[in-house]
Amino acid sequence: MSKVAAIINNVLQAKELLNYTDAYLMPLKDLSINYLNTFSKNEIKEVQGLGKEVFVIINKNIHNSELNNLEKILKEIDGYNLNGIMFYDIALVNLKTKLNLKTPLVWHQEHLTTNYGTVNYWYNKGVEYTYLSSELTKREIKEIRQNTKAKLFINIFGYIPIFTSKRHLVNNYLETFNLKSKGQNSIKKEGKTYIINDFPFGTTVYSQYILNITNVDFPTIDYLVFNSNFINPKDFKEILKDFKAKKDNKFPKESGFLYQETIYKVK
C-alpha cells in the first residue's frame, strides 16, 4: 500500500497534518532549491519527534567550497535516524561511502529520473529510493516499477518546477527597470501564466497548472507526494483529508504528462 508523503512549509503544518500523512519531505536550509521554505536542523529534529517518516532534501548543486561544510552536516544528521536524504548532486553518493553514513539515499534529479536502467544503476550503487520525474506517463511509471527493486516516489498533487536558473532573473529585472515587487511574480507565455520565484540560489519557474492525479490508482508506488508550495494551508489539509477519505478534492483534475507521450522534434 502506498504511503502519503507531504512537502511541508513549516513545523506547525507538520503537526496539523499528522492524521493524514505517513512521511514528510523537508528541504534543508542553505542546501536546497525550488522550495518556498526550508528547515533548520533543529526543526527537522522537532518534526521527526512527531513519529512520522522524515526525508531531508539536499538538492542544490554542491560547489567545491561547500564540501567540507556538507560533510560536517551529513555526519550530524546521520545521527538523526532519518528515513532518507534526497539528493541532486552525486557528491552525496560518494560522501555516503567516504563517511560510512547509514542514512538511505533517494535519487532526486527531477527531470532525469526517467528510466529503470538508470534507477537500477544507482540502486546498485547503494541508492535505495528514486523520486520519479513528473514528465513520465503512467505506462512508463508502470514499466519502471516492474523492472526495479528501488522504492519509488511520484508527485500526485502540486505545482511542478519546470525550469531553474542560478541567475536571479526576477530580482535582476526589477533592479534594471527600477521596479518594485508586487508580491507573487508570474510570467505569461502563449496565453498561459507561470509562477516564477526568486530564491537565494537562483530562479525557478513552475507549471502553469496544479498537478492533480489524486484520483489515479498507483498501488505499487511506495510514496505518493503532495506538494504544499503555493497552496493555501487550509486547502492543502483538506486535499489530504479528502484523499484519505477516498474523495475527490475541489481542484480541477490535471494529469500533466501522465497520458501524453513527450516527443520533441527538431524542426
Summary of the structure (lengths in Angstrom):
residues: 267
radius of gyration: 18.4
end to end distance: 44.5
largest distance: 54.6
contacts: 792
relative contact order: 0.15
helix: 31%
strand: 25%
